Amino acid sequence: MSILLLAEHDNTHLSELTARALTAASAMGGEVDVLVAGLSAKDAAQAAARLVGVRRVLLAEATALEHRLAEPSAALILSLASGYDAIVAPASSNGKSILPRVAALLDVMQVSEIVAVVAPDTFKRPIYAGNAVQTVRSADRIKVVTVRTAAFAPAGSRDDAAEIVTVDMADTPDLSIFVENRFAASERPDLASARIVVSGGRALGSAEKFRETILPLADRLGAAVGASRAAVDAGYAPNDWQVGQTGKVVAPDLYVACGISGAIQHLAGMKDAKVIVAINKDEDAPIFQVADYGLVGDLFEVLPELERQL
């Protein structure tokens, strides 16, 4: 079996999401090629070449690929697809944008956000906001799969590097243009890959209280900051902090949920954390059903005391 893995990168650095998706691709059996599509992306290609399990790296560089727009990226993958039995990508914003188009052009059914590989053609994926796990078997000639990377450990690195092969850009439809990127500048760890996450909910009451209460604890722990959808909708936290079914899916070593009731949409984004600590004044809050440690109390008293103890 031959597998093509679409790399996640910023044209310079290779994202850890690629190494995690590589673990899933390797579990499918066969040999894995990594496609690095971008502009001036040789550093990212070299990093991919040192991952354990990579047969070779395909490097495609073109102005149209600089921002991983769906149309040129899908056209490139389609030009390579005939040589592969499966096409895999992390279930990131790029993967969710590009691979559905690839699947449609190949006239196959995409298998989305897998959390386990049962066999080369059989996968497990969460449904109903993570309350059930569905086993899916694909009969398509080419499997198109996105990977929920939080469910897989990153592949290791090796001293020797795989071969890097340059591939030409395919003709691309001029259907979209890149306008701009807007990034939230922060010295804290990236939420999607952080080892520790401190999240706040609607119980914080205001944006000022959210920042006064959550941020000092997160800084003391060296943690990323998350938020429930209710907190984001209320304007307490920016959209890119949202954890949950309609936000980011995280699986840190430690997840501290502060003033979060535990709606199933939020649990879908964080219940794979290794250790979950819940702080809530409502002892019947659903979050305590999934928490490893629960503390019933006023978070405005508990969190400052916890910070002092740390």
N, C-alpha and C positions, 0 to 999 in steps of 0.2 A: 504494500500500500504506500502511495506517495502523497504527502500532505504539504500544502502551501499555507504558511502562517503569515498573515499580514502584521507587520511590526507596528507598535505604537511608539512614536518618538516625536521630538520637536525639531528635527533636522540636525541636532547636535547630540542630544542625549537620548539614549534608549530607555524607555519607561520600563519599570519593573513589571508592568502589566504584560509585557511581551514574554518575560521569563515565566510568568505564571501560566499564560496561555500555552506556552511551549510544553509545560508539564502535562496539560490536558491533551495536546496534540500528540505527544509521545505515547500517552496511554492508549491512543487509538491503534498503535502498532505501525510499523513501516518507518519510512524515512521522512524527515521534516526539512523542508527548505523555508527560509525566512525571506519574505519580500520587504525590503526597505524602500519605500516610494517617497521621494521628497526632492529637495534641492540642496546641494552642498551637504549631503547627508552621509558622507564617508565615515565620519566618526561614529555615527549610530550603527552603520553597517559593520564596522570593525568590532563594536561591542557585541553585536548579535552573533558575529562569527565565533566569539569565545564562549558562547553558551553551550552547555552540555546537551547533546542530542541533536544539534544542528548539522545537517549534511553539507549544505552550502547556503550562501546568502546571495539573493538576487537584488542588485542595486539598480534602481531606476531613478534617474534624475532629470527633471524637467521643470520649467517654470509653472506649468499647469498642475504639478504635483506638490508644490511647495506647501500648500495649506490643506492637503488631503481632501479636496472637494470630492463629492460622491461620483460625479460623472467621469472625470479623467481617471480616478482611482479604479472605478469599476471597469472602465474600458481596458485599462492595463491588466487587471486581474483576468478579465475575459480572454485576452490575447494569450494568457499563459495557462488557462484552465484545462485545456485538453491534455496536458501532461500530468494531471493530478486526479486523485480519487476523492480528495477532500480539501476544502478551503476553510480556514479557521481564522478567527480574529477575536481579540478581547471585546467584551460587551461594553466598550467605552462609547463616548459620543461619536467617535470616528467609526468604530466598528458597526454601531447601530445605524449609521448613515450609509455606509458603503456596502455592507454585505447584503442587505435586502435588495438593493439594486442588482448586485451580482446574481443573486438567486433568481430574480425575475428574468434577467437576461438569459440565464441558463435554463429557465423554465423548470426549476426544482423548488422544493419546499425547504425553507430555512428552519433549522433547529436552533432556537434562541436560548441564550443564557444557561447553558448546561452547568451542572454542579458535580457531575460524575460521569465517567466513561465506563459503561458496562461491557461493550464490545465495539469493534470498529464501526458498526452501524447502529449501535444502541446507546442511548444516553438518558441521564436523569436530569430533570429541570423542575424548578419550583413553579407552582401555579397557585391561584387564589391567594395572592399576597404572601406566598411562602407557607401557607397552611397545609399544603399537600405537595407531594413530589410525584411528578408524572414521569413514567418511563416511555421513551419514544424510540421507535425503530424506523430508520429511514431506508426506503427502498430505492431512492434516487441514485442515478449513476454517479453523480458527484454530490458529496455531502457538503452542505454549506452550514457552518456552525459558528455561533458566537459563544464565548466562554465567560461565565461569571467568575472573574479571576480571584475573588475573595475565597473561593472554595478550593483553590489549588496553591500549593507551595511553589515558590519560584524555582526554576531550574538553576543548577549551579553553574559555575564558570570553570573554564579549563585553561591550561597554559598554551596549548597549541590552538591555532585558529582554523576555522573552516574556510574553504575557498569562497572568494567573493567574485561573483560574475556580474558583469554589467549587461543590463537588458534595455532594449529600445522602448521608448514610449509609443503606445498605440495611438491611432487617430482618435481624437476625443470630441464629443459634441460640445458646442459652446452654449451650454444651457444655464450656467450660473457663473458668477464672479465673486471673488473674495473682496470684502469691504474692509473689515478691520477686526482685530482681536482686542478684547478688553479683559485684562487679567486683574484679579484682586491681589495686590501686593501684600505679602505677609512673611514674617520670619518664622512662623510656626510650621510644623510639618504638614505636608499635603494630606488632606482628609482621607483620600482614597487609599493611601498606603501607610498611614500613621500606625505606630505600635500602640499608642494610647490616644483615646478620644474622650473628651469631656463635652457632653451635650446638655443643652438647656431647653426647657419647654415653655409653654404658655404661662405656667405658674410664676415665671420671673416677673411678669407684670408690665415691663417696659424695656425699651432698648437700653436705657441707662442702667437699670438694675441688672439686665443680662450681662452687660460689659463689666459692671462693678463686681458682680458675683462670680461669673463663669471664667472670665479671662484670667484673673490672678491665679486661680487654681490650675488652669490649663498651663499657664506659664511656669508655675512651680513644678508641674509634672513633665514639662517638655512635651505637651500633648497638642494635638489638633483640636479645633473647636467645631462642634456640630450643633445642630438644632432640629427640633421637630418641625413638621410642616406648619403646625399651628403657630409656632413662634415666628417662623419666616413670614407667614401670611399676615401676622400682626405687626410686622415691621421691626421685630426685635433683632433679627439677624439677616444677613444677606442670603440670596438664593443658593450660592455655592457652598453654604454651610449645611444645607438641608440633607438629612439622613432619612432614608425610607424608600418606599416603593416608587415614589415619583421624584426622589432625590438620589443620593449616592448610597451604594451598598458597601458597607465596611465590615472588616473582620479583624479588628485589632486584638492585641493581647489583653488589653483592658479597656472596657467601655463603661464610663461613668454617666449615668442618666440622671439628671437633676431636674425635678419638677416635671417629668414626662410621665403621662398616665400609662402609655403603652398600647396605643391603638395598633391594630394589626398592620396598618400601612407603615408605621414606624418600625415595628418589630421585624418586618420583612427586610429592612435595611441594616439591622445590627445584631440579630439574634445568633449569628455565627461567630460572634466575638468569643474569645477563649474564656474570659472572666467578665461578668456583667455585674456592676454595682448600681443599685437603684436607691435614690434618695427621694422620698415623697411623703408628704404629711398624711396622705390617704392610704391607710393600711390595706384597703381593698383594691388599690390600683392594679390593673392587669400586668404592669411591668414587673411586679414582684413574682409573677408566675414563671418568668424566664430568668430572673436574676439569680446569680450565685450568692450574692450578699445583698441584703436589703436593710435599709435604715429608715424607720418611720420618724419623721421630724420636720421641723421648719428649716428649709434649705438656707434661708437667710441667716440662721444661727449655726447650722451644721457646717456649711461650706467655709465660712471664715475660720471656724475652729479647726476644721480639717487642714486648711492652709497653714495655720499657725503650728499645728503638730508636725507638718511636713518640713 
